Amino acid sequence: MTTETYEIRLATPEDIKATLGMKLQAWREAYKEQRPEPFFADAEARLETEADWWARGLAQGAELWIATDGQSNVIGVAGGGPVADDDSDTGVGIELQVLYVLAGHHGTGVGEKLLETVLDGRDAVLWVLEDNPRAQAFYAKHGFAADGRIEPLADAWAGLNEIRMVRRGTSRG
């Protein structure tokens, strides 16, 4: 675990490629036991297309927050957006759609700071892999609880399930 300082800021289009490279590294760290190597190679091959998609999102007003270390390396990313219609039964308005921090920075407060920067104390919903106890424990520590909904994943993620977690009672008014 590192103790160096970090900065949280909005991502710019120039940050996208480094951010996606960091996200892929975080995937390798978190999912290496659950996905075969070709999964990661395919994700790497799609980075350019994915970078274009993320850049268009930023241009359309999406907010993506990144954490950088003292050398300006991206070490974490988080983003959220309106809750999908399928999750409207939760009664919350925002979904934490992405939160990844490199393993070397787990336990430093980076993940918590990214989470709260995106959510700003609001009630929220998120989906997390069923077989990811570390992430589930992190979210539970920050007020999220599994609500019993489980969804099977498809395509490259087939064979895995996600569980829905909801945080209620934290909204700032």
N, C-alpha and C positions, 0 to 999 in steps of 0.2 A: 504494500500500500504506500502510495506516495503522499507527501504532505505539502507539496508545492502549492503555490497560489494558482487560482484560475479566475477567468473572467466569463461572465454570462452576457451574451449580446444577441441581438437579432442577426440571423444569417443574411448575407447578401448573395446575389447570384454568383459572385466570385468564390464564395465559400462552399458551393454545392458539391463540387467534385471531391474536395477533401472531406466533407461531411459524409458523403456516401461511401467513401473509402473507409472511414472510421466506423460507419454503421456495419459494413461488411465484416470488418475485423471483429466487432462486437458480436455479430452473428456467429462467426467462427468460434469465438470464446464461449458463447452461451449455448449454442445448438450443436456443437461438434459430435455429441453422443446421440443426437436425434436425427441428424441429416447426413447423408453420404457426401463424400467430397464433390461429386458432380453437381450437387445442389449449389455449393459455393462457387464452383467454376462457372456455372450458368449465370449466377447472380453477378459475378464479376464481368462476364461477357455483356451483360445488359446495363452496365453502369452508365455508359454514354447516353443511351435512350432514357434511362431513369433520371439522369442529370437534367436533360432537356425538359422532362415532365415536371420536375421539382422547380426548375427555373421559371417555367410558365406559371406554376402555382404562386410563386413569390410575386411575379409580375401582376397577378390577379388579386393580390392582397393577402395571401396566406402568410401566416407568421410561423417561422421556424426559428427556434432558439438554439444556440450552440454554446458549449463551454470550451474555452481554449486555455491551454497551459501557458506558462511564462515564455515559451518559444513560439507561441501562436499556433500550436498544433491543436486540431479539433480533438477533444477527448470525450465529448458527450453531445447529445442532440435530443431535443424534445419538441413536440408540436401537438396541437389540438385543434379541434374544430367542432362545429355544431353536431349534436347527437343525431345519428341516422334514424330515420323513421322507425326502423325495426327495434330501436332501443328507447323509443319515446315512452314506453311503459315504466321506465325508471323514474320519470319525473324530473330528471336533471337536464341541463341544457348544453353541456360540453362533454366531449369525449377526448380523453388523452389518447391520441392516435399513435404516437411514437415516443419512446423514451429509451435511449441506449447510452450507456457509459462504459468506456473501456475497463476491463477487469482490473487493471493496475490502479484505477481510481475509485474502485468500489470502497465504500466506507469513509470517503473523504468529505461527504456532504454535497458533492457535485450533483448527484442524482436528485437529492431532496431539493436543492436550489432550482434545478431545471423544472422539476415537477411543480413547485409552487410558483415559479415564474409564469408557466403556462396557465395554471389553474387559478392563481391569485386567490386562494382560499375558497374557491367555489366548489359546490357539490359537482361530482363528475362520474362518468362511467369509463371503463377501459376493458379491453380484452387481453388476456395473458395466456400463454400456453399452459395447459393443464399439468404438464410435467416440467414445471419451472418453479420449484419451491422457493428458490432464492428471491425471484421477482415477486412472487405472491407474498412472501414475508415482508418485503420492502413496502409493497402497497398496503398491506394490513397495518404496518407501523404508521402509515400516513392516512389512516381512517377508512380504507377501502375494505369491503367485505364481499366475498363471493355470494351471489344471490341465487345460486342453483342452476343457472342457465349454462349449458354446455353446447358448443357447436363444433361439428367436425370440419376440418379444413380440407381444401381441395387443391388440385394442381400440384405444384412442387411441395406443398405442405401436407399432402394427403397422408392419412394414417395418424395424424396428430389432431388433438382437440384443443379448443380454447375455452376458457371459462370467463364469464363476465363478472367483474367486480364493480361495486358502486360505493361511492362515498356520499353520505347524506348528513345534513346537520351541521355543515361547516360554512355554509354560505355567509358571506359578509353582506350586511344590508345597509 
